[in-house]
C-alpha cells in the first residue's frame, strides 16, 4: 500500500478484549479501534493475515470473546483534524493527571467524569487524549475504571507490559483498593462479599448489573475506615475480581449503597449528601500494587525500579525489588464532604 501524503503510520498494538467489547465482530472492533479508517483497509489487513486473534488468523465476521488477544498491525491513518481529536483542555487535564511514569508504564490519577475511552456517547476519553499527547507511542489501557470513578489507572507503553499486567489481573496478583462512602452505619465489620453478578443485562439500552446466582463470580472485601454516626461510613474495598460496577452493586446488595450513585444508590441519601457539597459518586481507586516474581527481569520489574511519581502532589509510589505500589489521596471535593460530615 502506497503512503498517501500527510498520512501517519501507527505502531503494532496488542489489545485484550474486555467484557464490554465481547460479542463484537472483528471487523467492527478494528474499525472502531483504528479511528474510523476505511473499511476496505480494515478488510485488507484481515485478509492478509496481519491481524491475529490469540495468535491465529481470523475472518472479519469472527465474534470476539472477553480476554481474546488481538494483534493490530501497523496501518497508515490520516492525522486527526482539530474537530476529531481530544480538546486541548482534555489533553491538559490528562497530562496533569499522570502521577507515575517509567519506560514501560504510566499511572494516572484519573479525574471523575472522564471516560477511560471513547464510546457510548463519549467521543474521547483518557486513552485518546494520551495518544494525542504522545502520537509516536503504542499506548493501551491495562485495565478500566468507571467514568464517574476517580483514581489510579494504569496504561501500558508496550505489548510486554500489557501482557504482564493482564496476567497479574487474571491470576489475582494485582491488588486494587478503593475508598467509598456508603449509606448508614456499616455494622458488618471486615466483610467479604462473594455474590455472582450478571453483567449482560440491558435496560432501555443501558447496561445494568445485578446480583444473580447465574452470574460471574464476583468477590469484594469491605473494611470500615471511618464512621459518621448512623448517617454514613467510609470504607476501603479490595477487589478480588473486576466485574463491571462490582463495588456499587455489592454495596447495594449489602444495604449500604455508595453515596452519589445515581444508578444503584439511594435517592434520599444522595440528596442529603448533595446538600453537603457532594456533586459526584463517592468512589475513588486510591491504591494499586503488584508483586513480580523475584529474579524475573520483566518489564514491570524495570518499571518499578525506574519510575518516579510525577507530579509529587498527586501520588506516592514505592518500588522495592519486585514490588510496586502507588496510592493517590482522596480528591479535594470528596475530602471536603467528609469534613462536612465530621
C-alpha positions as CSV (number, residue, x, y, z in Angstrom):
1,X,0.0,0.0,0.0
2,X,1.5,3.3,-1.1
3,X,1.8,6.0,1.5
4,X,-0.6,8.9,0.9
5,X,0.7,12.5,1.6
6,X,0.2,13.5,5.2
7,X,-0.6,10.0,6.5
8,X,0.9,8.7,9.7
9,X,2.0,5.1,10.4
10,X,0.8,3.6,13.7
11,X,2.8,1.0,15.6
12,X,1.9,-2.6,16.3
13,X,-0.7,-2.8,19.0
14,X,-1.8,-5.7,21.2
15,X,-5.2,-5.4,22.8
16,X,-7.1,-7.7,25.1
17,X,-10.9,-7.7,24.5
18,X,-12.9,-6.5,27.5
19,X,-16.2,-7.9,28.8
20,X,-17.9,-4.8,27.4
21,X,-16.4,-5.4,23.9
22,X,-17.2,-9.2,23.8
23,X,-19.6,-10.3,21.1
24,X,-18.4,-7.7,18.5
25,X,-17.3,-8.8,15.1
26,X,-13.6,-8.5,14.4
27,X,-14.1,-6.0,11.5
28,X,-16.3,-3.7,13.7
29,X,-13.9,-3.9,16.6
30,X,-11.0,-2.9,14.3
31,X,-12.9,-0.2,12.6
32,X,-13.6,1.4,15.9
33,X,-10.1,0.9,17.3
34,X,-8.4,2.3,14.3
35,X,-10.2,5.6,14.4
36,X,-12.5,5.1,11.5
37,X,-10.1,4.2,8.7
38,X,-11.9,3.0,5.6
39,X,-13.5,-0.4,6.0
40,X,-11.7,-1.5,2.8
41,X,-8.4,-1.1,4.6
42,X,-9.7,-3.0,7.6
43,X,-10.7,-5.9,5.4
44,X,-7.4,-5.8,3.6
45,X,-5.2,-6.2,6.8
46,X,-7.6,-9.0,8.0
47,X,-7.4,-10.8,4.6
48,X,-3.6,-10.6,4.5
49,X,-3.4,-12.3,7.9
50,X,-1.8,-9.3,9.6
51,X,-4.5,-9.2,12.3
52,X,-4.2,-12.1,14.7
53,X,-6.7,-13.3,17.3
54,X,-5.0,-15.3,20.1
55,X,-2.1,-15.8,17.7
56,X,-4.2,-17.1,14.8
57,X,-5.6,-15.7,11.6
58,X,-9.3,-14.9,11.8
59,X,-12.1,-13.7,9.4
60,X,-13.8,-10.4,9.6
61,X,-17.0,-12.0,10.9
62,X,-15.2,-13.7,13.9
63,X,-17.1,-13.0,17.1
64,X,-14.7,-11.8,19.8
65,X,-14.8,-13.2,23.4
66,X,-13.7,-11.5,26.6
67,X,-9.9,-11.8,27.0
68,X,-9.2,-12.6,23.4
69,X,-5.8,-11.1,22.4
70,X,-5.9,-9.1,19.2
71,X,-2.7,-8.1,17.3
72,X,-3.3,-5.0,15.2
73,X,-0.6,-4.4,12.6
74,X,0.9,-1.0,11.7
75,X,-1.5,0.9,9.5
76,X,-1.4,4.3,7.8
77,X,-4.0,6.8,9.0
78,X,-4.8,10.4,8.3
79,X,-3.9,12.8,11.1
80,X,-7.0,13.8,13.0
81,X,-8.4,17.3,12.4
82,X,-8.9,19.6,15.3
83,X,-12.6,18.7,15.4
84,X,-11.9,15.0,15.5
85,X,-9.3,15.0,18.3
86,X,-9.5,15.5,22.0
87,X,-9.7,19.1,23.0
88,X,-6.7,21.0,24.3
89,X,-8.4,21.3,27.7
90,X,-8.9,17.5,28.0
91,X,-5.3,16.8,26.9
92,X,-4.0,19.2,29.5
93,X,-6.2,17.6,32.2
94,X,-4.8,14.1,31.3
95,X,-1.2,15.4,31.2
96,X,-1.6,16.8,34.7
97,X,-3.2,13.5,35.9
98,X,0.0,11.5,35.2
99,X,1.5,10.6,38.6
100,X,4.0,7.9,37.7
101,X,6.0,7.3,34.5
102,X,8.6,4.7,33.5
103,X,9.8,3.3,30.2
104,X,7.0,0.7,30.3
105,X,4.2,2.2,32.4
106,X,2.1,5.2,33.0
107,X,-0.2,5.6,36.1
108,X,-2.8,8.3,36.1
109,X,-4.9,9.8,38.9
110,X,-8.0,9.8,36.7
111,X,-10.4,12.6,37.4
112,X,-14.1,11.7,37.9
113,X,-16.3,12.4,34.9
114,X,-13.8,11.4,32.2
115,X,-14.3,8.0,30.5
116,X,-11.2,5.8,30.0
117,X,-12.0,5.5,26.3
118,X,-14.4,6.9,23.8
119,X,-17.7,5.2,23.0
120,X,-21.3,5.1,24.3
121,X,-21.9,8.7,23.5
122,X,-18.4,9.9,24.6
123,X,-16.1,10.9,21.7
124,X,-12.9,10.9,23.6
125,X,-11.5,9.5,26.9
126,X,-8.2,9.1,28.7
127,X,-6.6,6.9,26.2
128,X,-7.5,9.0,23.2
129,X,-6.1,12.1,25.0
130,X,-2.9,10.3,25.8
131,X,-2.4,9.1,22.2
132,X,-2.9,12.7,21.1
133,X,-0.3,13.9,23.6
134,X,2.1,11.1,22.6
135,X,1.4,10.3,18.9
136,X,4.5,8.2,18.4
137,X,3.8,5.7,21.3
138,X,1.9,2.5,21.5
139,X,-0.4,3.1,24.5
140,X,-3.1,0.7,25.8
141,X,-5.3,0.7,28.9
142,X,-4.1,-2.1,31.2
143,X,-7.5,-2.1,33.0
144,X,-10.5,0.2,33.3
145,X,-12.4,2.5,35.7
146,X,-16.0,3.6,35.5
147,X,-16.4,7.1,34.1
148,X,-17.6,8.5,37.5
149,X,-14.8,6.8,39.5
150,X,-11.6,8.7,40.1
151,X,-8.1,7.3,41.0
152,X,-5.3,5.0,39.9
153,X,-5.4,3.9,36.2
154,X,-2.5,2.0,34.5
155,X,-1.6,2.5,30.9
156,X,0.9,0.1,29.3
157,X,3.6,1.6,26.9
158,X,4.4,-1.7,25.2
159,X,2.9,-5.1,24.5
160,X,5.1,-6.9,27.0
161,X,3.9,-4.7,29.9
162,X,0.3,-5.1,28.8
163,X,0.5,-8.9,28.7
164,X,2.2,-8.9,32.1
165,X,-0.4,-6.7,33.8
166,X,-3.2,-8.8,32.3
167,X,-1.6,-11.9,33.6
168,X,-1.3,-10.4,37.1
169,X,-5.0,-9.5,36.9
170,X,-6.1,-12.9,35.8
171,X,-4.0,-14.6,38.5
172,X,-5.2,-12.4,41.3
173,X,-1.7,-10.9,41.9
174,X,-2.7,-7.3,41.2
175,X,-4.3,-5.5,44.2
176,X,-6.8,-2.7,43.7
177,X,-8.1,-0.8,46.7
178,X,-10.9,1.8,46.7
179,X,-12.3,4.3,49.1
180,X,-16.1,4.6,49.1
181,X,-18.6,6.5,51.3
182,X,-21.6,4.3,52.0
183,X,-25.1,5.0,53.3
184,X,-25.7,4.2,57.0
185,X,-23.5,2.7,59.7
186,X,-21.6,-0.4,58.5
187,X,-22.0,-2.9,61.2
188,X,-20.6,-5.9,59.3
189,X,-17.0,-5.4,60.3
190,X,-14.5,-6.7,57.8
191,X,-16.8,-8.4,55.3
192,X,-16.1,-10.5,52.2
193,X,-19.0,-10.3,49.8
194,X,-19.0,-13.2,47.3
195,X,-22.0,-12.6,45.2
196,X,-22.1,-13.5,41.5
197,X,-23.0,-10.7,39.1
198,X,-24.9,-10.6,35.8
199,X,-23.2,-8.0,33.7
200,X,-25.0,-8.7,30.4
201,X,-28.3,-7.1,31.3
202,X,-29.6,-4.1,29.3
203,X,-32.4,-1.9,30.5
204,X,-33.5,0.6,27.9
205,X,-30.3,0.0,26.1
206,X,-28.2,0.9,29.2
207,X,-26.0,-1.7,30.9
208,X,-27.4,-2.7,34.3
209,X,-25.6,-5.1,36.6
210,X,-27.5,-7.3,39.0
211,X,-26.6,-9.8,41.8
212,X,-27.7,-13.2,40.3
213,X,-26.7,-16.8,41.0
214,X,-26.3,-17.4,37.3
215,X,-23.8,-14.5,37.0
216,X,-20.0,-14.5,37.1
217,X,-18.0,-15.0,40.3
218,X,-17.5,-11.6,41.9
219,X,-15.7,-11.0,45.2
220,X,-15.2,-7.8,47.1
221,X,-13.8,-7.2,50.6
222,X,-15.1,-4.3,52.6
223,X,-13.4,-2.8,55.7
224,X,-14.8,0.2,57.6
225,X,-12.4,3.1,57.9
226,X,-14.4,5.9,59.5
227,X,-17.9,6.1,60.9
228,X,-20.1,9.2,60.7
229,X,-22.7,8.2,63.2
230,X,-25.6,6.3,61.7
231,X,-25.5,8.6,58.6
232,X,-22.6,7.2,56.6
233,X,-19.4,5.1,56.7
234,X,-16.2,5.5,54.8
235,X,-14.9,2.0,53.8
236,X,-11.9,0.6,52.0
237,X,-12.8,-2.0,49.4
238,X,-10.3,-4.6,48.0
239,X,-11.4,-6.1,44.6
240,X,-10.6,-9.8,44.2
241,X,-12.4,-9.8,40.8
242,X,-13.0,-6.9,38.4
243,X,-16.6,-7.0,37.2
244,X,-18.4,-4.0,35.8
245,X,-19.9,-1.9,38.6
246,X,-18.9,-4.5,41.1
247,X,-18.3,-2.4,44.2
248,X,-21.5,-0.4,43.6
249,X,-23.7,-3.5,43.2
250,X,-22.1,-5.3,46.1
251,X,-22.6,-2.3,48.4
252,X,-26.2,-2.0,47.3
253,X,-26.7,-5.7,48.0
254,X,-25.3,-5.3,51.5
255,X,-27.9,-2.5,52.1
256,X,-25.3,0.3,52.1
257,X,-25.2,1.9,48.6
258,X,-22.5,4.2,47.5
259,X,-23.1,7.9,48.1
260,X,-23.9,9.8,44.9
261,X,-24.5,6.7,42.9
262,X,-27.5,7.6,40.6
263,X,-27.9,4.0,39.2
264,X,-27.6,1.8,42.3
265,X,-27.8,4.3,45.1
266,X,-30.4,5.7,47.5
267,X,-32.1,8.9,46.1
268,X,-32.9,10.4,49.6
269,X,-29.4,9.8,50.9
270,X,-27.9,11.2,47.7
271,X,-29.9,14.4,48.2
272,X,-28.7,14.7,51.7
273,X,-25.1,14.4,50.6
274,X,-25.6,16.9,47.8
275,X,-26.6,19.4,50.4
276,X,-23.1,18.8,51.9
277,X,-21.4,19.5,48.6
278,X,-21.2,16.0,47.0
279,X,-21.5,16.5,43.3
280,X,-20.3,13.1,42.1
281,X,-20.2,9.5,43.1
282,X,-18.0,8.9,46.2
283,X,-15.8,6.2,44.8
284,X,-12.0,6.6,44.4
285,X,-9.4,4.0,43.3
286,X,-6.8,5.0,45.9
287,X,-4.2,2.2,45.6
288,X,-2.7,-0.3,43.1
289,X,0.0,-2.8,43.8
290,X,1.6,-5.9,42.5
291,X,4.5,-8.2,43.2
292,X,6.6,-9.6,40.4
293,X,8.3,-13.0,40.9
294,X,11.8,-12.5,42.4
295,X,14.5,-12.9,39.8
296,X,12.2,-12.2,36.9
297,X,13.6,-9.4,34.8
298,X,10.3,-8.4,33.3
299,X,9.2,-5.0,32.1
300,X,7.1,-4.4,35.2
301,X,10.1,-5.0,37.4
302,X,12.0,-2.5,35.4
303,X,9.1,-0.1,35.7
304,X,9.2,-0.5,39.5
305,X,12.9,0.4,39.6
306,X,12.9,3.1,37.0
307,X,9.8,5.1,37.6
308,X,9.2,8.1,39.7
309,X,6.0,9.8,40.8
310,X,5.0,12.8,38.7
311,X,3.9,15.3,39.9
312,X,4.7,14.6,43.6
313,X,1.5,16.3,44.8
314,X,-0.8,13.7,43.3
315,X,0.6,10.3,44.4
316,X,3.1,8.3,46.3
317,X,4.9,5.4,44.5
318,X,7.2,2.9,46.1
319,X,9.4,0.3,44.4
320,X,11.5,-2.2,46.2
321,X,12.9,-5.1,44.2
322,X,10.0,-6.8,42.5
323,X,7.3,-4.9,44.5
324,X,5.4,-1.9,43.2
325,X,2.6,0.1,44.8
326,X,1.2,3.5,44.3
327,X,-1.6,5.4,46.0
328,X,-3.4,8.7,45.4
329,X,-5.3,10.7,48.1
330,X,-9.0,11.5,48.0
331,X,-9.7,14.3,45.6
332,X,-10.3,17.6,47.5
333,X,-14.0,17.6,46.6
334,X,-14.5,14.3,48.3
335,X,-12.3,15.1,51.3
336,X,-14.4,18.3,51.8
337,X,-17.6,16.2,52.1
338,X,-16.0,14.1,54.9
339,X,-15.1,17.3,56.7
340,X,-18.8,18.4,56.5
341,X,-19.9,15.1,57.8
342,X,-17.4,15.2,60.6
